Amino acid sequence: MATLLYRIGRFAFGRRGLVASAWLVLLAVLAAVLLTLGSAPTSSVTIPGTESQRALEALAKEFPQASGASGTVVVRAPEGQTVVAPGSEAVLDDIVARATKVPGVVAALSPLDTKAVSQDGRYGLVTVQFDKTADELTAEQRSAYEALGNDAPAGWAVAAGGEPLLATPEIGSTEGIGVLVALVVLVITFGSLVAAGMTMVNALVGVGVGMIGLLIVGHAVQLSSVTPVLALMLGLAVGIDYSLFITSRYRHNLALGLERQEAVGRAVGTAGTAVVFAGLTVIIALAGLSVVGIPFLTAMGLAAAGTVLVAVLVAVTLLPALLGLAGDRVLSRRQRRADRAEGTDLDEAAGNRGFAWGRFTVRRRIPVLIAGVVVLGAVALPAADMRLALPDDGTAPVTSSKRVAYDLISEGFGEGFNGRLVMVVHGDTPAQVQQATAGAATAATGLGDVLAVAPGQTSADGRTTILAVIPKSGPTAEATFDLVRDLRSALARTSGATGTEISVTGVTAVGVDVSDKLAAALPVYLLVVVGLGFVLLMLMFRSLLVPLTATLGFLLTIGAAFGATVAIFQWGWLRSLVGLDTAGPLVSFLPILLIGILFGLAMDYEVFLVSRMREDFVHGDTAREAVVAGVGHGARVVVAAALIMMSVFAGFVLVDDPIIKSMGFALAFGVAVDAFVVRLSLVPAVMSFLGDRAWWLPRWLDRALPNVDIEGENLRPAGEPVREPVAG
């Protein structure tokens, strides 16, 4: 592996103009294709094979007129008035008239016609039916629908809500803040604007190619609205980090006095090998989402894995070319002025705090281990109370139209009206369906958390009827989740007695199905991803205990990340710091997604740090010296890489969408814990305990495993002295 990458690095350096031009041409061609195709549609969360999804598909066939997005415009009359009063009819007629003029609306029904009026008469619901699903609506249609709440008469409150406002999260200037912070970190780390700018440009080219390619693929494969955001988030973070790692090793080699093409070849051969293996762990973790069996998660994982793959390819091909174009300007002024012939360890002599920290963790390993485990264990405690659900409008920003509509519905009708369940009764004959419908309504009303069962609507052939069930509690309340399960159990008896098929669907029912299926798939996912990651690390480090230590450290990381996310986003602690208006359950797919991503990123830092320990140990250092040297030489890069990832992820915390906000926070916090507590503190302490045993591998297994030469031993001429670089 090291030899192959060494040759790739030298080739890219020698043909730097050709390689750089090839990547730029590819970026331009992809951009042109995307401009021609236009933006790709996004899809909502669907779980094939579940009861709720089968019911939705049946409804699309039996009630095609209602298969499009359905919105609700909430109207509240001034205090002391009602929507059914004679003077209110003109206000309602105006809202209905404006709603029918929204592009794509096929019908708008007044509450006076549908009797959707609260008991006190002050609140009314205008039902708006679109001809397309929420995924197919354009931004202009959504804006026009949302504007129905504007210009309400004095004293009246009008707000549009429901499916039509399920828009794609917008990516804008807030995420750019994270990139700017990352650039500042690079400048401080390298002491060179050229090195920092080149590293950032390299990463941005990779992100551009990956993201544009993903958006093009979106025309052929259905992607959820969160997928491009996740791919962008990861592509930026790993792209900058991988470029940082190779550039740092190149500067190290230049400071040793190596000729530039040889320096870049060895940087790609050694650090590039670590980058390839680190990237593989991330790709395995993301692609492993396929084992869950949920299409939108599979697409999300593969899309993000694709951007990581592009980041790796760019790092080992385009970066050497850019390094060749930059010349010695990638070095700081101090490095360019220094005498490269000095044989002293100037990196340590210059006061590199990494060496001091490495010696501290080795010398105080017991207090470090106890403190680290206790603190992370305490932070993880809230994770025991974690609740999962699909987000509802009740957690949207308080000023948004859909949040105002949610609150008005809760005021006038009860919170359960925001999470209405749908019972679908299907049989062979109309008489059979009528009997089953009556039994289903009776069974539903007999449950404690049911507020009401609305009259049913029957298909033209009389073989399918739908009924709305209004819970007493909100759509993400635990009582409502229990109601879905109890209702399905009760309806199963009615279905068996009448020979019909009765299903429960709706957004809340879909949320229950998502949570249940993810919970069942999580153990299999952990086994596959962690198992493959363990094998990859064993192959890389030729050790059994190093992968075991890395995996146990990851468990501490993920526990702390879950605990902090639950405390802020579910319990509401310090929520104002992240701009969260309302706390609530975490989105259902966050745990499995967080495990996959953080496992890959955690192994990144393990590879970056321990690969240097392995390299120094193989080159003759004692186990203790290798640990200190590994931390000393790797701390600056790991700290910079972690700060960059934290900055990029934290930029997404500023997005209004609560799903993206929680993902950005969980990833930023998880990276901070893993890099600073686990990898830079606990791992060196454990490695010092293990000593030479850390690198133990049974002889039979050692002979069976291929040698990937991460240390670059095959690249070093026999008898070449090892010299330390000038600090930058």
DOKOLSE-887685 format. One record per residue (C-alpha): x negated, y, z negated. Coordinates in steps of 0.2 Angstrom, whole numbers, plus 5000, padded with zeros to 4 digits. Layout:
XYZ...
END
This chain:
500050005000498650124995497650095011499150115022499650285014497850335014497850315033499550405035498850555025497250565035498250555051499550685046498150795040497150775057498750795068499450935056500251035070501050885078501750815062502450985056503151025073504050855073504850885057505451055062506150995078507050855069507850985057508351105072509150955082510150895067510651075063511251095081512250935081513050985065513551155072514351065087515350945076515851065063516151025044516550855040518150805030518050745013519150615004519950594987519550464974520350294980520150124972520649984985521449834978522149914962524049924958524050114960523150114976524349984984525850084978525150244986524850155003526550075002527350254999526350325015527250185025529050195017529050385015527950465029528850625026528150645009526350575013525650745014525050844999526350904987526151064978527151154964527351334962527851374944528951524941529251604924530651734922530351894910530751864892532551874889532951824907533251654916532851594934534651534936535351714933536151794948534751934948533351804949533951724965533151854976531451824968531551634970532151654988530651764992529451644985530251494995530151605011528351645008527951465005528751405021527651525031526051445023525151355038525551165037527051175025528451075031529651115017529851225001531351184989532051314977532251254958534051304961534251164973533151034965533751074947531951084942532351214928531751204910533051184896532951364891533151414910531651534909530451414920530751344937529751234949529651264968529151104977528051134992527750995004526250995017526150895033524350835028523450765013522450875002520850815009521350875027521951045022520851195027520151325016521251455024522751345020522251325002521951515000523651555008524551434996523551494981524051674986525851634983525551684964525051854969526152014969527451934957528752064952528552154936528752034921528751874931527351744931527051644947525651524950525351394963524651224957524551034962523650934975523351074988522051154977520951004976519551094985517751054988516651124975515751274982513851284982513151464981511951584973512051504956511151344962509851464970509451524952508751344948507751344964506951514960506551454942505751304950504651414961504051514946503551344937502551294953501651464953501251444935500651264937499651294952499051464949499251494968500651564978500151464993500151304984501851344976502651404992502051265002502651134990504351224990504451235009504051055010505451004998506651125007506351045024506650875016508250935008508851015025508550855035509350745022510850855019511250895037511050715041512250675027513550805034513450725051513750555044515250625035516150635052516050445053516150385035517350455022516350555008517150624992516950814989515650774975514450674987513550814996513350904979512550754971511450724986510850914986510550904967509450754968508650794985508050964978507450894962506450744968505850834984504950964973504350844961503550724973502750864983502050934966501350764961500350734978499850924979499150914961498150754965497450834981496850994971496050864959495150784974494550954981493951004964492850844964492050904979492850784992493050845010494750905013495350765025494650635013495450724998497150725006496950545011496550484994497950594986499250514997498450344994498550354975499850484970500850444986500950264981501650314964502850434973503450284984503750174969504550314960505650344975506050164976506650154958507850304961508450224978508750054969509750134955510750234967511050104980511449984966513150084964513749974978513949824966515349914957516449884972517250064973517050144990516850324985515450274972514550164985514550314998514050434984512550324979511950274997512150465002511050514987509850374990509650435008509150605003507850534991507150425005506950575016506050665001504850525000504550525019504250705019503050705004501950575012501950645030502450825031501550875015499750815021500050915037500451075027499051045015497951045031498651215037498451295020496551245018495751295001497051424998498051284988496651304975496751434962495451574962494651504947494451334956493751414972492451504962491951364951490351254954491051094960489451004956489651014937489950844930490750894914492650864910493051044914494951004913494850964895493551094891494651224898495851194884497151074893498351044879498850884887497250804880497650874862499450804863498850634869497650624854498950684842500250554848498950414847498350474830500050504822500950364832502050304817502750474813503050514831503950354834505050364818505450554822505850524840506950374837507950454823508250614832508750534848509850414838510750554829511050644846511750484853513050464839514550564848514350434863515350314852516850424854516750444873518350454883518450444902519750504914519950584931519950774928521650874928522051054930522051074911520151084912520051204926519451384923520751484913520951614927521151494941522851474949522951294946522551314927523851454925525151334934524651194922524851304907526551374912527251194916526651144898527551294891529151264900529351084902528050994891526250944895526850774902527650854917525850884923525450694924527050624930526950434934527850354949528650184949528850104966530149964967530149864983531149714987531949615001533649685001534449844995535549754982534049674975533149844974534649934966534649804952532749814949532850004949534150004935533049874925531449974928532250134922532950054907531249974903530350144905531550234894531350114880529450154878529050274865527950404875529250424889530150584889531250554904531550454920532050564935533350494947532550384961532350414980532750274991531950235008533050235024533150045024533550035006532149915002531050044992531450164978530350284969530650344951529750484942529250444924528850594913527750554898527750654882525850684882524650764894523950674909522250634901522850604883522450424876524350404873524750424891523450294896524150174884525850214891525250164909524749994902526249964892527450024906526549894918526749754905528649804903528949814922528149644925529549564916530849654926529949614942529849434938531749424933532349514949531049444962530449624967528749704967528649854954527149964954526550114944525550244952525150434952523550524947523550474929523850284934522350304947521350374932521750224922521250104936519650194939519150184921519550004919518649944935517150044931517049974913517149804920515749834933514549924921513749774914513449694931512749864937511549874922510949704925510549724943509749904942508749874927508249704932507649764949506749914941505849804929505249694943504649844953503749914938502949744934502349734952501649914951500749904934500449714933501149704915502649634906502549754891502449914901504149884910504949834894504349984885504950094899506650014899506950024880506450214881507750234894509050164883508650304870508750434884510450384891511150374873510550544869511250614886512950534883513050594865512650774870513850774884515250714874514850834860514950984872516150934886517350824876517250894858516951064864515451104853514451254860515551244876515351434879513551414882513851314898515351414903516651284899518451354896519251194889518551024883519250864888518850684893517250654904517550614922517750424924516250394935515050504925514350364914513850244928513250384939512250454925511450284921510950254939510150434942509350444925508550274926507750314943507150484937506550414920505550284930504850434940503950504924503450334919502550304935501750474935501150464918500650274916499950254933498550374927498350274911498250114922496950194934495850254920495950084911495449994927494050104930493250064913494050164899494650084883496550064881496550204868495450324880496650274894498150334885497350494880496650534897498350484905499250604895497950734896497850734915499750694918500550804905500450964916501150874931502550784921502950944911503051044927504050914936505350904921505551094920505851094939507150954938507951034923508051204932508851124948510151034938510451174926510851284941512351174944512951204927513451374933514751304945516551324940517051144944517051044928516450884936514850964944514551064928514550904917513450814929512250954930512150974911512050784908510550764920509650924914509750864896509350684900507750734910507250844895507450704883506650574894505150684899504650774883505250644869505150474877503850484891502650614883502850564865503550384862502750294877500950354872501250304854501850134859500450114872499150154858499950014847499849884861498049924866497349804879498949694877499949834886499149764902499349584899500149474913500149284913498849224925500049124936501149274938499649384942499149264956500949264962501149454963500449554978499149684974499849854978498249944972499050094964497350144957496650164974495250054970495050004988494850184993493350214982491650184990490550064980489550164967490450324969490250424953491850484944491850674942493150774933493950924941493951104937495451164928496651274938
END
